[in-house]
Amino acid sequence: MTTTVDHDAYIAAAPVPFQPSLRRLRQTLARALPEAEEVVAYNMPGFRIGGSVVASYAAFSKQCGLYVLPGAISEHAEDIAAAGLRATKTGITFSPRRPIPHALVENLARAAREAATP
Protein backbone atom coordinates (compact mmCIF):
# COMPACT_ATOMS: atom_id res chain seq x y z
CA MET A 1 0.00 0.00 0.00
CA THR A 2 1.32 3.42 -0.93
CA THR A 3 1.63 6.03 1.81
CA THR A 4 -0.06 9.33 1.04
CA VAL A 5 2.13 12.35 1.67
CA ASP A 6 -0.35 15.21 1.31
CA HIS A 7 -3.88 16.18 0.31
CA ASP A 8 -2.96 16.86 -3.32
CA ALA A 9 -1.41 13.41 -3.75
CA TYR A 10 -4.40 11.73 -2.09
CA ILE A 11 -6.90 13.47 -4.35
CA ALA A 12 -4.80 12.74 -7.46
CA ALA A 13 -4.73 9.03 -6.55
CA ALA A 14 -8.49 8.83 -5.87
CA PRO A 15 -10.90 7.48 -8.48
CA VAL A 16 -11.35 10.17 -11.14
CA PRO A 17 -15.15 10.56 -10.63
CA PHE A 18 -14.54 11.44 -6.96
CA GLN A 19 -11.75 13.98 -7.44
CA PRO A 20 -13.98 17.07 -7.94
CA SER A 21 -16.00 16.19 -4.82
CA LEU A 22 -12.83 15.69 -2.78
CA ARG A 23 -11.39 19.02 -3.96
CA ARG A 24 -14.61 20.84 -3.00
CA LEU A 25 -14.69 19.06 0.35
CA ARG A 26 -11.07 20.05 1.06
CA GLN A 27 -11.79 23.69 0.17
CA THR A 28 -14.92 23.79 2.32
CA LEU A 29 -13.12 22.26 5.31
CA ALA A 30 -10.16 24.63 4.92
CA ARG A 31 -12.54 27.59 4.84
CA ALA A 32 -14.48 26.36 7.89
CA LEU A 33 -11.29 25.53 9.83
CA PRO A 34 -8.82 28.30 8.88
CA GLU A 35 -6.66 27.67 11.95
CA ALA A 36 -6.30 23.95 11.21
CA GLU A 37 -3.17 22.30 9.88
CA GLU A 38 -3.56 20.00 6.89
CA VAL A 39 -2.25 16.56 7.79
CA VAL A 40 -2.39 12.97 6.61
CA ALA A 41 -3.30 10.56 9.40
CA TYR A 42 -4.14 6.88 8.95
CA ASN A 43 -3.50 7.44 5.22
CA MET A 44 -6.42 9.91 5.03
CA PRO A 45 -6.18 13.66 4.53
CA GLY A 46 -7.41 15.61 7.51
CA PHE A 47 -7.39 18.85 9.45
CA ARG A 48 -5.74 19.01 12.86
CA ILE A 49 -6.25 21.58 15.58
CA GLY A 50 -3.89 21.17 18.50
CA GLY A 51 -3.47 17.45 18.92
CA SER A 52 -6.82 16.39 17.44
CA VAL A 53 -7.75 15.59 13.86
CA VAL A 54 -11.16 17.24 13.82
CA ALA A 55 -12.11 16.37 10.24
CA SER A 56 -10.83 14.03 7.56
CA TYR A 57 -12.04 12.58 4.30
CA ALA A 58 -11.54 9.52 2.15
CA ALA A 59 -12.45 7.99 -1.19
CA PHE A 60 -13.40 4.37 -1.62
CA SER A 61 -14.40 2.33 -4.66
CA LYS A 62 -18.07 3.40 -4.67
CA GLN A 63 -18.33 6.38 -2.33
CA CYS A 64 -16.54 9.06 -0.35
CA GLY A 65 -16.62 9.72 3.36
CA LEU A 66 -16.33 12.71 5.66
CA TYR A 67 -15.17 11.90 9.19
CA VAL A 68 -15.52 14.20 12.19
CA LEU A 69 -15.57 13.85 15.95
CA PRO A 70 -18.62 11.90 17.21
CA GLY A 71 -20.36 14.84 18.87
CA ALA A 72 -20.55 16.71 15.57
CA ILE A 73 -22.46 13.88 13.88
CA SER A 74 -25.02 13.56 16.67
CA GLU A 75 -25.46 17.33 16.86
CA HIS A 76 -26.39 17.48 13.15
CA ALA A 77 -28.17 14.13 12.77
CA GLU A 78 -31.40 15.72 11.54
CA ASP A 79 -29.56 17.79 8.91
CA ILE A 80 -27.71 14.69 7.72
CA ALA A 81 -30.95 12.74 7.39
CA ALA A 82 -32.66 15.67 5.64
CA ALA A 83 -29.84 15.67 3.06
CA GLY A 84 -30.58 11.99 2.39
CA LEU A 85 -27.15 10.86 3.60
CA ARG A 86 -26.14 7.94 5.79
CA ALA A 87 -24.06 8.44 8.90
CA THR A 88 -22.20 6.35 11.40
CA LYS A 89 -20.97 7.55 14.78
CA THR A 90 -18.08 9.44 13.17
CA GLY A 91 -18.70 9.57 9.43
CA ILE A 92 -21.00 10.38 6.56
CA THR A 93 -20.83 8.68 3.19
CA PHE A 94 -21.73 10.40 -0.06
CA SER A 95 -21.23 10.14 -3.79
CA PRO A 96 -20.90 12.65 -6.63
CA ARG A 97 -24.57 11.98 -7.47
CA ARG A 98 -25.61 12.77 -3.90
CA PRO A 99 -22.96 15.17 -2.58
CA ILE A 100 -22.81 16.45 0.95
CA PRO A 101 -24.07 20.07 1.10
CA HIS A 102 -21.36 22.68 1.74
CA ALA A 103 -23.33 24.25 4.59
CA LEU A 104 -23.56 20.87 6.30
CA VAL A 105 -19.80 20.33 5.91
CA GLU A 106 -19.14 23.75 7.46
CA ASN A 107 -21.52 23.08 10.36
CA LEU A 108 -19.99 19.66 11.02
CA ALA A 109 -16.46 21.08 10.91
CA ARG A 110 -17.33 23.84 13.36
CA ALA A 111 -19.06 21.40 15.70
CA ALA A 112 -16.01 19.10 15.55
CA ARG A 113 -13.74 22.04 16.37
CA GLU A 114 -15.88 22.86 19.41
CA ALA A 115 -15.82 19.21 20.51
CA ALA A 116 -12.01 19.15 20.27
CA THR A 117 -11.47 22.41 22.11
CA PRO A 118 -11.72 22.07 25.91
C-alpha positions in Angstrom: 0.0 0.0 0.0 1.3 3.4 -0.9 1.6 6.0 1.8 -0.1 9.3 1.0 2.1 12.3 1.7 -0.3 15.2 1.3 -3.9 16.2 0.3 -3.0 16.9 -3.3 -1.4 13.4 -3.7 -4.4 11.7 -2.1 -6.9 13.5 -4.4 -4.8 12.7 -7.5 -4.7 9.0 -6.6 -8.5 8.8 -5.9 -10.9 7.5 -8.5 -11.4 10.2 -11.1 -15.1 10.6 -10.6 -14.5 11.4 -7.0 -11.8 14.0 -7.4 -14.0 17.1 -7.9 -16.0 16.2 -4.8 -12.8 15.7 -2.8 -11.4 19.0 -4.0 -14.6 20.8 -3.0 -14.7 19.1 0.4 -11.1 20.0 1.1 -11.8 23.7 0.2 -14.9 23.8 2.3 -13.1 22.3 5.3 -10.2 24.6 4.9 -12.5 27.6 4.8 -14.5 26.4 7.9 -11.3 25.5 9.8 -8.8 28.3 8.9 -6.7 27.7 12.0 -6.3 23.9 11.2 -3.2 22.3 9.9 -3.6 20.0 6.9 -2.3 16.6 7.8 -2.4 13.0 6.6 -3.3 10.6 9.4 -4.1 6.9 8.9 -3.5 7.4 5.2 -6.4 9.9 5.0 -6.2 13.7 4.5 -7.4 15.6 7.5 -7.4 18.9 9.5 -5.7 19.0 12.9 -6.2 21.6 15.6 -3.9 21.2 18.5 -3.5 17.4 18.9 -6.8 16.4 17.4 -7.7 15.6 13.9 -11.2 17.2 13.8 -12.1 16.4 10.2 -10.8 14.0 7.6 -12.0 12.6 4.3 -11.5 9.5 2.2 -12.4 8.0 -1.2 -13.4 4.4 -1.6 -14.4 2.3 -4.7 -18.1 3.4 -4.7 -18.3 6.4 -2.3 -16.5 9.1 -0.4 -16.6 9.7 3.4 -16.3 12.7 5.7 -15.2 11.9 9.2 -15.5 14.2 12.2 -15.6 13.9 15.9 -18.6 11.9 17.2 -20.4 14.8 18.9 -20.6 16.7 15.6 -22.5 13.9 13.9 -25.0 13.6 16.7 -25.5 17.3 16.9 -26.4 17.5 13.2 -28.2 14.1 12.8 -31.4 15.7 11.5 -29.6 17.8 8.9 -27.7 14.7 7.7 -30.9 12.7 7.4 -32.7 15.7 5.6 -29.8 15.7 3.1 -30.6 12.0 2.4 -27.1 10.9 3.6 -26.1 7.9 5.8 -24.1 8.4 8.9 -22.2 6.3 11.4 -21.0 7.5 14.8 -18.1 9.4 13.2 -18.7 9.6 9.4 -21.0 10.4 6.6 -20.8 8.7 3.2 -21.7 10.4 -0.1 -21.2 10.1 -3.8 -20.9 12.7 -6.6 -24.6 12.0 -7.5 -25.6 12.8 -3.9 -23.0 15.2 -2.6 -22.8 16.4 1.0 -24.1 20.1 1.1 -21.4 22.7 1.7 -23.3 24.3 4.6 -23.6 20.9 6.3 -19.8 20.3 5.9 -19.1 23.7 7.5 -21.5 23.1 10.4 -20.0 19.7 11.0 -16.5 21.1 10.9 -17.3 23.8 13.4 -19.1 21.4 15.7 -16.0 19.1 15.5 -13.7 22.0 16.4 -15.9 22.9 19.4 -15.8 19.2 20.5 -12.0 19.1 20.3 -11.5 22.4 22.1 -11.7 22.1 25.9 
